[in-house]
């Protein structure tokens, strides 16, 4: 069964990684393992293949305090949040679950190594609005500048193509031993651009004609990248920034 992580959680992942690029990913997670599949869990895909949970590793030294993240998400009560689990406690937004009140969590994993964030399934979970990660009552802190040039992508990650009315170029490095998908989430269409990819061997493209491989990408479109590809080279023009989720599955 094909699956994807709810887009709102990819947005959250991208914001966290931008704010704490050197954080540990040791306890990060999205789709569940066999143990999860044997019980109810938002780490399991829905009937439509949507995975509605992500775990984010507790690593204060690396810039991410899991409980602080949980507290800030709770303070802003984003309507996409279904529940959050952290340090042996759970907070649920749904009526009948003591909404927005921390309660003891008695599951198998106390979630001390990471914070678990679940979102509602469907269109709500796929809402790509930015999350407010500022302190209660404070505006959303600005996202640190994105590194220029080649961007290494590991597991699920996100990049943003800046607006460029004239043709612009971006190079993304992707893991060659994974099945990679580019998922475009934006209110803008890439107009008149070209997207192509090539392998580590100069001149030996893995995605067909490097000029004509792709000429237009629409919002929400998914483009598979052939296994063995090490870089994706994009030439494009667009009226507003375009978020690109890079999903890599071993």
C-alpha positions as CSV (number, residue, x, y, z in Angstrom):
1,X,0.0,0.0,0.0
2,X,1.3,3.4,-0.9
3,X,1.4,6.0,1.9
4,X,2.3,9.6,2.6
5,X,2.7,11.7,5.8
6,X,0.0,14.3,6.3
7,X,1.3,17.5,4.7
8,X,0.8,19.6,7.8
9,X,3.3,17.4,9.6
10,X,5.8,17.8,6.8
11,X,5.4,21.6,7.2
12,X,6.1,21.2,10.9
13,X,9.1,19.0,10.2
14,X,10.5,21.5,7.8
15,X,10.1,24.4,10.3
16,X,11.7,22.4,13.1
17,X,14.6,21.3,10.9
18,X,15.1,24.9,9.7
19,X,15.2,26.2,13.3
20,X,17.4,23.3,14.6
21,X,19.3,21.9,11.6
22,X,21.8,20.1,13.8
23,X,19.3,18.3,16.0
24,X,19.3,14.5,16.5
25,X,16.8,12.5,14.4
26,X,17.4,9.3,16.4
27,X,13.8,9.0,17.7
28,X,12.1,10.7,14.8
29,X,9.3,8.7,13.1
30,X,6.4,8.7,10.8
31,X,4.9,5.5,9.5
32,X,4.7,2.8,12.2
33,X,6.5,-0.6,12.3
34,X,4.9,-4.0,12.6
35,X,4.3,-3.5,16.3
36,X,2.3,-0.3,15.5
37,X,0.3,-2.1,12.7
38,X,-1.0,-4.6,15.3
39,X,-2.8,-1.9,17.3
40,X,-4.6,1.4,16.8
41,X,-2.1,4.2,16.0
42,X,-2.0,7.3,14.0
43,X,1.4,6.1,12.7
44,X,-0.6,3.6,10.7
45,X,-1.9,4.8,7.3
46,X,-5.6,5.5,6.9
47,X,-7.6,3.9,4.1
48,X,-6.4,6.6,1.8
49,X,-2.7,6.1,2.8
50,X,-2.4,9.2,5.0
51,X,-0.1,8.9,8.0
52,X,-1.3,11.3,10.7
53,X,1.5,11.3,13.2
54,X,5.1,12.3,13.5
55,X,7.6,11.9,16.4
56,X,10.3,14.6,16.9
57,X,13.4,13.7,18.9
58,X,14.1,15.4,22.3
59,X,17.5,17.0,21.8
60,X,17.9,20.3,23.8
61,X,21.6,20.4,23.0
62,X,20.7,20.3,19.3
63,X,18.1,23.0,19.6
64,X,14.9,21.0,20.1
65,X,13.3,20.6,23.5
66,X,10.4,18.3,22.9
67,X,8.4,19.5,25.9
68,X,8.9,23.1,24.9
69,X,7.7,22.2,21.4
70,X,4.6,20.5,22.8
71,X,3.8,23.4,25.1
72,X,4.0,25.9,22.3
73,X,1.8,23.8,20.0
74,X,-0.7,23.5,22.9
75,X,-0.6,27.2,23.7
76,X,-1.7,28.1,20.1
77,X,-4.3,25.3,19.9
78,X,-3.8,24.8,16.2
79,X,-7.1,23.2,14.9
80,X,-5.1,20.5,13.0
81,X,-3.9,19.0,16.3
82,X,-5.7,15.8,17.3
83,X,-3.5,15.0,20.3
84,X,0.1,15.3,21.6
85,X,2.0,12.8,23.8
86,X,5.1,13.9,25.7
87,X,6.9,12.6,28.9
88,X,4.2,10.2,30.0
89,X,1.3,12.7,29.4
90,X,-1.2,13.2,26.6
91,X,-3.3,16.2,25.7
92,X,-6.3,15.7,23.3
93,X,-8.3,18.4,21.5
94,X,-11.4,16.3,21.0
95,X,-14.6,16.7,22.9
96,X,-15.1,14.0,25.5
97,X,-11.3,13.7,26.1
98,X,-10.8,16.6,28.6
99,X,-9.9,18.8,25.7
100,X,-6.6,20.7,25.9
101,X,-5.9,19.3,29.4
102,X,-2.8,17.3,30.1
103,X,-3.6,13.8,31.3
104,X,-1.5,10.8,32.3
105,X,-0.6,8.6,29.4
106,X,-0.5,4.8,30.1
107,X,0.6,3.5,26.7
108,X,3.5,1.2,26.1
109,X,5.9,4.1,25.2
110,X,6.0,7.0,27.6
111,X,7.4,9.2,24.8
112,X,10.4,10.5,26.9
113,X,12.8,10.4,23.9
114,X,10.5,12.3,21.6
115,X,7.2,14.2,21.3
116,X,4.4,12.7,19.4
117,X,2.1,14.9,17.3
118,X,-1.1,13.6,15.7
119,X,-3.3,15.6,13.4
120,X,-6.8,15.0,12.1
121,X,-7.1,12.9,9.0
122,X,-8.2,14.2,5.6
123,X,-8.0,17.8,4.4
124,X,-7.4,19.2,7.9
125,X,-4.2,17.1,8.2
126,X,-3.1,18.2,4.8
127,X,-3.4,21.9,5.5
128,X,0.0,23.4,4.6
129,X,-0.3,26.6,6.7
130,X,2.8,27.4,8.8
131,X,2.7,26.3,12.4
132,X,3.1,29.0,15.1
133,X,6.1,27.8,17.1
134,X,6.5,31.0,19.1
135,X,5.8,31.4,22.8
136,X,2.2,31.9,23.9
137,X,0.9,35.3,22.7
138,X,4.0,35.8,20.5
139,X,4.1,35.9,16.8
140,X,5.6,33.0,14.9
141,X,9.4,33.4,14.9
142,X,11.0,33.9,11.5
143,X,12.3,30.9,9.7
144,X,16.1,30.9,9.5
145,X,17.5,31.5,6.0
146,X,17.6,28.4,3.9
147,X,21.1,27.3,2.9
148,X,21.9,28.1,-0.7
149,X,23.2,25.6,-3.2
150,X,22.9,21.9,-2.8
151,X,20.6,20.7,0.0
152,X,21.0,17.2,1.5
153,X,17.7,15.5,2.0
154,X,17.4,12.6,4.4
155,X,14.2,10.7,5.1
156,X,11.3,13.1,4.9
157,X,12.3,16.7,4.5
158,X,11.2,19.9,2.9
159,X,12.7,22.6,0.7
160,X,11.2,25.9,-0.5
161,X,11.8,27.2,-4.0
162,X,11.8,31.0,-3.7
163,X,9.7,33.0,-6.1
164,X,11.4,33.7,-9.4
165,X,9.6,35.3,-12.3
166,X,12.7,34.7,-14.4
167,X,14.1,31.2,-14.7
168,X,15.9,30.1,-11.5
169,X,17.8,26.9,-10.6
170,X,17.9,24.7,-7.5
171,X,19.9,21.5,-6.9
172,X,18.7,19.0,-4.3
173,X,20.8,16.1,-3.2
174,X,18.7,12.9,-2.6
175,X,19.7,9.5,-1.2
176,X,20.4,7.1,-4.2
177,X,19.5,4.0,-2.2
178,X,15.9,5.1,-1.7
179,X,12.7,5.5,-3.6
180,X,12.3,9.2,-3.7
181,X,9.2,11.3,-4.4
182,X,8.9,15.1,-4.8
183,X,5.6,16.3,-3.5
184,X,4.7,19.9,-4.5
185,X,2.4,21.9,-2.1
186,X,1.9,25.5,-3.1
187,X,-0.7,27.9,-4.2
188,X,1.4,28.7,-7.2
189,X,2.1,26.6,-10.3
190,X,5.6,26.3,-11.6
191,X,5.2,28.0,-15.0
192,X,7.3,27.2,-18.0
193,X,10.1,25.6,-16.0
194,X,12.0,22.4,-16.5
195,X,12.7,19.7,-13.9
196,X,15.2,17.0,-14.5
197,X,17.5,14.7,-12.6
198,X,20.9,13.0,-13.1
199,X,23.1,10.4,-11.5
200,X,26.5,10.8,-10.0
201,X,28.1,10.0,-13.4
202,X,28.3,13.1,-15.5
203,X,26.1,13.1,-18.5
204,X,24.2,9.9,-17.5
205,X,20.7,11.0,-16.5
206,X,18.4,8.6,-14.8
207,X,15.1,10.4,-15.6
208,X,15.1,10.6,-19.4
209,X,15.8,13.7,-21.4
210,X,17.1,16.2,-18.9
211,X,15.5,19.2,-20.7
212,X,12.1,17.7,-21.6
213,X,11.6,15.4,-18.6
214,X,9.2,17.8,-16.9
215,X,7.8,21.2,-18.1
216,X,5.0,22.0,-15.6
217,X,4.3,21.0,-12.0
218,X,0.9,21.7,-10.4
219,X,0.0,22.1,-6.8
220,X,-0.3,18.8,-5.0
221,X,1.4,16.8,-7.7
222,X,3.8,13.9,-6.9
223,X,6.8,13.2,-9.1
224,X,8.6,9.9,-8.5
225,X,12.4,10.0,-8.8
226,X,14.1,6.9,-10.1
227,X,16.1,4.9,-7.5
228,X,19.8,5.5,-7.9
229,X,19.5,9.2,-8.5
230,X,21.8,11.3,-6.4
231,X,20.7,14.8,-7.4
232,X,17.6,16.6,-8.7
233,X,18.2,19.7,-10.7
234,X,15.3,22.0,-11.2
235,X,14.9,25.0,-13.5
236,X,11.7,26.9,-12.9
237,X,9.8,30.1,-12.7
238,X,6.9,30.8,-10.4
239,X,5.0,33.8,-8.9
240,X,5.3,32.8,-5.3
241,X,7.4,30.4,-3.2
242,X,6.8,26.7,-3.7
243,X,7.1,24.1,-0.9
244,X,8.6,20.8,-2.0
245,X,8.5,17.8,0.2
246,X,11.2,15.2,-0.4
247,X,10.0,11.7,0.7
248,X,12.7,9.0,0.7
249,X,11.7,5.4,1.4
250,X,14.5,2.8,1.7
